[in-house]
């Protein structure tokens, strides 16, 4: 990589804490090299309380753009000069572009990545009924993007915990901003309501940590609820196939889609926003996600 660094090299980066585990630097630097860009990507560990200082420093340094991971996503949304429609509804951003005038625009590509991952498996959200398990950041991004992309109904199920009010707020925002999409929320503990909702939906989404190591032996869905016409999708990508996905496949669901594609396609969307170029997605998938 040192052979590509020059006095004109444009810097892009990831901020959040912790970031040492992130695969983003490898993915972006490979893509910069493959597309012939004089650019480099680094990761900076910036704790929540230093978010404003960190963003100010990046702006001063003239970075080309930056990604944001937890716990800084919401704080950055309150700092930037402008938010995309999705980021405004979500209240958090994971990608920030920098205009020629230095203005910062916050975007959220998590939902875009999820919808694109469905599309890559032949599934569209327009006109569909979704059941989304969870009310955290990933779930909110998915609900917002699905609604903006024409989903007919979104039923959120979340435990009666600290995230439940967030789910209620998402329903309120969607009802006002995208009234054509019927949004609702119910307690995950109401198994009868959940079973009924799954029976009537087209796409079932797990946007919780259930299924992720060390919870990889668990699932929130009774395998008896799966059916051939249902699409099951997970945001968890470690392991690549969660118990829910394996059981959906065994039940003959229309599609059983793991979370690794969401991770890839949100990065592809961010790369496009940063550079105006197409990331070599298939190469990146094979090199970093296989």
C-alpha positions in Angstrom: 0.0 0.0 0.0 2.9 2.4 0.7 3.6 2.5 -3.0 0.2 4.2 -3.5 0.6 6.9 -0.9 1.5 10.3 -2.3 1.1 14.0 -1.3 -2.2 13.9 -3.0 -3.6 10.7 -1.4 -7.2 11.3 -0.1 -7.9 10.0 3.3 -11.1 8.1 4.3 -11.7 6.4 7.6 -13.9 4.7 10.2 -14.6 6.2 13.6 -16.1 4.5 16.6 -15.0 2.5 19.6 -13.7 -0.2 19.4 -12.6 -0.4 15.8 -9.6 -2.7 16.0 -11.7 -5.7 14.8 -13.1 -3.9 11.8 -12.6 -5.3 8.3 -13.4 -2.0 6.7 -9.8 -0.8 6.1 -8.9 -4.0 4.2 -12.1 -3.9 2.1 -11.8 -0.2 1.2 -8.0 -0.2 0.6 -8.4 -3.2 -1.7 -11.2 -1.4 -3.6 -9.3 1.8 -3.9 -6.4 -0.1 -5.4 -8.6 -2.1 -7.8 -10.4 1.1 -9.0 -7.1 3.0 -9.4 -7.8 5.6 -6.8 -5.2 7.6 -4.9 -6.8 7.1 -1.6 -6.3 5.3 1.7 -8.6 4.2 4.5 -7.8 4.0 8.2 -9.7 3.3 11.5 -9.6 5.7 14.4 -10.8 4.7 17.9 -13.0 7.6 19.0 -15.1 7.1 22.1 -18.5 8.6 22.3 -17.5 11.6 24.5 -14.9 12.7 21.9 -17.1 12.4 18.9 -17.5 16.1 18.3 -13.7 16.7 18.6 -13.0 13.8 16.3 -15.4 14.9 13.6 -14.0 18.5 13.8 -10.5 17.1 13.4 -11.5 15.0 10.3 -13.1 18.1 8.8 -9.9 20.1 9.4 -7.8 17.4 7.8 -9.9 17.5 4.7 -10.9 13.8 4.7 -12.9 12.6 1.7 -15.5 11.0 3.9 -15.8 8.6 6.8 -17.8 5.7 8.2 -19.2 5.6 11.7 -19.7 2.6 13.9 -21.0 2.2 17.5 -21.3 4.1 19.8 -20.9 7.2 17.6 -23.7 6.9 15.1 -26.4 8.9 16.8 -23.9 11.6 18.0 -22.6 12.1 14.5 -26.1 12.5 13.2 -26.5 15.5 15.5 -23.2 17.1 14.3 -23.3 17.0 10.5 -24.7 19.8 8.5 -27.3 17.7 6.7 -28.9 14.3 6.8 -30.2 12.1 4.0 -34.0 11.3 4.3 -33.2 7.8 5.7 -30.6 9.0 8.2 -33.0 11.7 9.4 -35.7 9.2 10.1 -33.4 6.7 11.6 -31.7 9.3 13.8 -28.2 7.9 13.2 -25.7 7.7 10.4 -22.9 5.3 9.4 -21.5 7.2 6.5 -20.6 10.9 6.1 -19.7 12.5 2.8 -17.8 15.8 2.6 -18.8 18.4 0.0 -16.4 20.7 -1.9 -17.5 23.4 0.5 -16.7 21.2 3.5 -20.3 20.5 4.4 -20.9 17.2 6.0 -23.9 15.1 4.9 -24.8 12.1 7.0 -26.2 8.9 5.4 -27.3 5.5 6.7 -26.5 2.6 4.3 -27.4 -0.2 6.8 -31.0 -0.4 5.5 -29.8 0.0 1.9 -27.4 -2.9 2.4 -30.2 -5.0 3.8 -32.6 -4.3 1.0 -29.9 -4.8 -1.6 -29.0 -8.1 0.0 -32.6 -9.2 -0.4 -32.6 -8.1 -4.0 -29.5 -10.1 -4.8 -31.5 -13.1 -3.7 -34.4 -12.3 -5.9 -36.6 -10.7 -3.1 -38.1 -7.2 -3.3 -39.7 -5.3 -0.4 -42.1 -3.2 -2.4 -45.7 -4.2 -1.5 -44.6 -6.8 1.0 -45.5 -7.3 4.6 -42.5 -7.6 7.0 -42.1 -8.8 10.5 -39.0 -7.3 12.1 -37.6 -8.8 15.4 -35.8 -6.1 17.3 -35.9 -2.3 17.8 -32.2 -1.4 17.9 -30.1 0.4 15.3 -30.1 -2.3 12.7 -33.8 -2.9 13.0 -34.6 0.8 12.8 -32.5 1.2 9.7 -34.2 -1.8 8.0 -37.7 -0.6 8.9 -37.1 2.9 7.6 -35.5 1.8 4.3 -38.1 -0.9 3.7 -40.8 1.7 4.3 -39.1 4.2 1.9 -38.8 1.5 -0.7 -42.5 0.7 -0.7 -43.1 -2.0 1.9 -46.9 -2.3 2.6 -46.7 -3.3 6.3 -44.0 -3.5 9.0 -44.7 -5.2 12.3 -42.0 -4.8 14.9 -41.6 -7.2 17.8 -39.3 -6.4 20.6 -38.9 -7.4 24.2 -40.3 -5.0 26.8 -36.8 -3.6 27.5 -35.0 -0.3 27.1 -35.3 -0.6 23.3 -39.1 -0.9 23.2 -39.7 2.9 23.3 -37.3 3.2 20.4 -39.5 0.9 18.4 -42.6 2.9 19.4 -40.8 6.0 18.2 -39.9 4.3 14.9 -43.6 3.4 14.4 -44.6 7.1 15.1 -42.0 8.4 12.6 -43.0 6.0 9.9 -46.7 6.8 10.4 -46.0 10.4 9.8 -43.3 10.2 7.1 -44.4 7.2 5.2 -48.2 6.8 5.9 -48.6 4.4 3.0 -46.7 1.8 5.0 -48.7 0.5 8.0 -46.3 0.2 10.9 -47.0 -1.4 14.3 -45.1 -2.7 17.4 -45.9 -5.5 19.9 -44.1 -7.2 22.7 -41.9 -10.1 21.6 -43.2 -12.0 24.7 -46.7 -12.2 23.0 -46.0 -15.4 21.2 -49.5 -15.8 19.9 -49.4 -12.3 18.3 -46.0 -13.1 16.8 -47.1 -16.4 15.4 -50.1 -14.8 13.8 -47.9 -12.0 12.3 -45.4 -14.4 10.9 -48.2 -16.5 9.4 -49.5 -13.4 7.5 -46.1 -11.8 6.5 -44.0 -12.2 3.4 -40.6 -11.4 4.9 -39.4 -12.3 8.4 -36.3 -10.4 9.7 -34.2 -11.1 12.7 -32.5 -7.9 13.7 -31.5 -8.9 17.2 -28.3 -10.5 18.6 -30.1 -13.9 19.0 -28.3 -16.4 16.8 -24.9 -14.5 17.1 -22.1 -16.2 19.0 -22.4 -16.9 22.0 -26.2 -17.1 21.4 -25.7 -19.2 18.2 -27.7 -22.1 19.6 -30.8 -19.9 20.1 -33.6 -18.7 17.9 -36.7 -16.5 18.4 -38.8 -18.4 15.9 -40.6 -21.7 16.3 -39.5 -23.8 13.2 -43.1 -24.9 12.8 -44.0 -21.4 11.8 -41.8 -21.6 8.6 -43.6 -22.3 5.3 -42.6 -22.4 1.6 -43.9 -19.0 0.7 -41.9 -17.2 3.5 -38.6 -15.3 3.1 -36.5 -15.5 6.3 -33.6 -13.0 6.6 -31.0 -12.5 9.4 -28.7 -9.5 10.1 -26.4 -11.8 12.1 -23.3 -12.8 10.1 -21.3 -14.7 12.7 -22.0 -17.5 12.3 -22.7 -17.2 8.5 -25.8 -19.4 8.9 -27.7 -18.9 12.2 -30.0 -21.5 13.6 -33.0 -19.5 12.3 -31.6 -19.6 8.7 -30.8 -23.3 8.9 -34.3 -24.1 10.1 -35.9 -21.9 7.5 -33.9 -23.8 4.8 -34.9 -27.1 6.2 -38.5 -26.0 6.1 -38.3 -25.1 2.5 -38.8 -21.4 2.8 -38.8 -19.4 -0.4 -35.5 -17.9 0.7 -33.2 -18.0 3.8 -30.8 -15.1 3.7 -27.9 -14.6 6.1 -26.5 -11.3 7.2 -23.1 -11.3 5.5 -24.6 -9.8 2.4 -26.0 -6.9 4.3 -22.5 -6.1 5.6 -21.1 -6.2 2.1 -23.8 -4.2 0.4 -23.9 -1.4 3.0 -20.1 -1.0 2.3 -20.7 -1.0 -1.4 -23.3 1.8 -1.0 -20.9 3.8 1.2 -18.1 3.4 -1.4 -20.4 4.7 -4.1 -21.3 7.7 -1.9 -17.6 8.4 -1.2 -16.2 8.0 -4.7 -18.9 7.8 -7.3 -17.4 4.5 -8.3 -18.6 0.9 -8.1 -16.8 -1.2 -5.5 -15.6 -4.5 -7.1 -18.3 -6.3 -4.9 -17.8 -9.8 -6.2 -14.1 -9.7 -5.7 -14.5 -8.2 -2.2 -17.1 -10.8 -1.4 -14.7 -13.6 -2.4 -11.6 -12.1 -0.8 -13.0 -10.8 2.5 -16.4 -12.5 3.1 -15.9 -16.1 2.1 
